[in-house]
Amino acid sequence: MRKIILSFVSFTFILNLNAQQIFIGSAGTIAFTSDAPLELIEASSNQLAGAINLNDRSFLFNIPMSSFEGFNSKLQQTHFNENYLETHKFQKATFEGKIIEEYDFSKPGTYDVRGKGIFSVHGVEESRIIRCTMIVNANSIEINSEFTVLLEDHNIDIPSVVNQKIAEEIEVTINISLKPKK
């Protein structure tokens, strides 16, 4: 009986330990900038969600594409959703993969890491390596990253009539805070 109780306590401890290795967040910010010759377009969303499992270094991040706000006009936002990103059809962008580096994330600190995985936008999946900074504390992980997205890599067509107003390469910035899963 004593062995059974000890096994149960050990199993419960291990489950709790594993749960503490999973960090989640649902209110991160993501912003993009299109700096074209004739127009600067900026938009952002505070609906970036993500999770990291520190045990196996896996991660998943996603953003509802229709959640972006801040365009130069309402018409521009409508064109973004309906004509270019087709958010009714391709509702989310995702990045899923693993952290390449094998740091000991149980120690608080700032880590420059690379995430390798599948980046999906507009229904097109692309293998990517994206650099980010992880600030690990006892009760949170902050993730910051800047990277670019080429529109042609994701079959996002820009009509020639506006090609001087929309950049072919979009700058993306993310910031998200993750807390231990309970």
N, C-alpha and C positions, 0 to 999 in steps of 0.2 A: 504494500500500500504506500509505503514511504517513497519507493522508487517511482510509482505512478504520479504521486503529487509532485515530486522533484522534477520529473519529466514534463509535467503540465506547466509548472512554473517556468522551467527553462524554455519551453516552446512559446509560452506567452511573452517572455522577455525577448526572444528572437523576433517574434512578430512585431513587437513594439519597436525594436531596434530597426527592423526593415522599414516600418512605416515612417520612422524619423528620417530615413534616407530618401524619401519621396517628397519633393517640394512642388507646390502648385501655385499658380496665380491667374487671376482673371481680369485684371484691370490695368494691364500694361499699356504704354503708349507706343504707337508706331506712326511715323510721319514720312511723307515722301516729298521730294522736290523734283520738278521737271523744269530745268533751266534751258529753254530753247532761245534761239536768236530773237524772236519777236515777243516772247511771253515767259514770265516766271509763274509757275503753278505750284502751290503748296497746299497739302491737305494732311489731316491726321485723324487718328482714332484712338480712343482710350479703351478699346475692347480686345486688345491683344491678350490671348490666353495661352498658358503654357504649363508644362510639367517636366521635371527632371528627376530621374531615378539615379541617385549617386552610386548605388550598388553596381549597376552595369553601365553607367554613364550614358544611358539613353535619354532622349528628349523628344518632345512634340510641342510645337507652337502652331497656333492658327489664328486667323483674323477674318471676321466677316467683311467681305469686300465692300458691301453697301454701307458700312459704318463710317467711312471716311467723310470728313466735313472740312470746310474752310476754303473751298475753291474760290476763284475770282468772281464767279457768278453762279446762280442756281442752274442756269443753262449748261454751264461747264460741268457741274456735278452730274446733271442728267446725262450728258454725253458720255462722261466717264463710266457711269453705271450701265447705260443702255447700249451704247455703240462700241466702246472700246473694251471694257472688262466684262461686259455681258453678265452682270452680277445675278441676274435672275436664273441664269444657267450654271454659272461657275461661282457659287456663293462664298467659298472660302479660299484663302491662300494658306498653305501649310508648309512647315519645314519639320521633317522627322528624321532622326538619325542618332548618331552617337558622338560623344566628345572624344576626340582623337587622343589627347594627352591623358596620362594616367597619374594625375595628381592625387594626393591624399586630401580630399575635400572635407575631411573631418576636422582639419586645422583651419581656423579662421585666417583669412588673408585675401589678397587680390591675385587672381589668376588670369593670365592671357591664354585663352584656349581657342581651339578650332573645332567647330561642329561640322561633321561630314554626314550628308544625308540627301534625301530627296526633297527638293524645293518645288512646290507645285503652285502655279498661278495660271489662271485662265485655262484650266484643264490640261496644261502641259507640265509634265514632270521633268525635272532636270537634276542631275547629280551635281551637288555644290559642296564646297567647303567655305564656311563663313566664319570669320574671326569675331571673337567677342571678348569682353572683359567680364569675369565673374567675381563679385565681391561677396565672399562667404563669411557669414556671421553665425553665431550659435542658433539664432531663430529666423534667419532669412538668407536669401541669396538674391543679389541684385545683378541683373544682366544688362549690359549695354553693348550695342553693336551698330556699326555703319557699314553698308555694303551697297552695291549697285545691282540693278536689274535691267537687262537689255530687253526691250519690247519684242524684238524679232525672235528672241529665244523662246518666247511664250505665245507666239502667233497672235500678237496684238497689232493689228493693222491700223495705221494712221493714214487717213485720206490725204492725198497730195495737197488739197486745198488748205489744210491746217498743219502741214509737216514742218513749217517754220515756227509753229506755236507750241509744239509738243516735242520734247527731247526724246531721242532714241534710247538714251541711257538715263534711268531714273535713280536718284540717290535715296536710300532708305535708311532711317534711323530708328532703333528700337530701344526702349527702356522698360524693364519689367521687374517687379519685386515678387519673389516666390517665398511662400511660407511652408513649414512642415505640414504634410498631410496628417490629419488626425483620425 
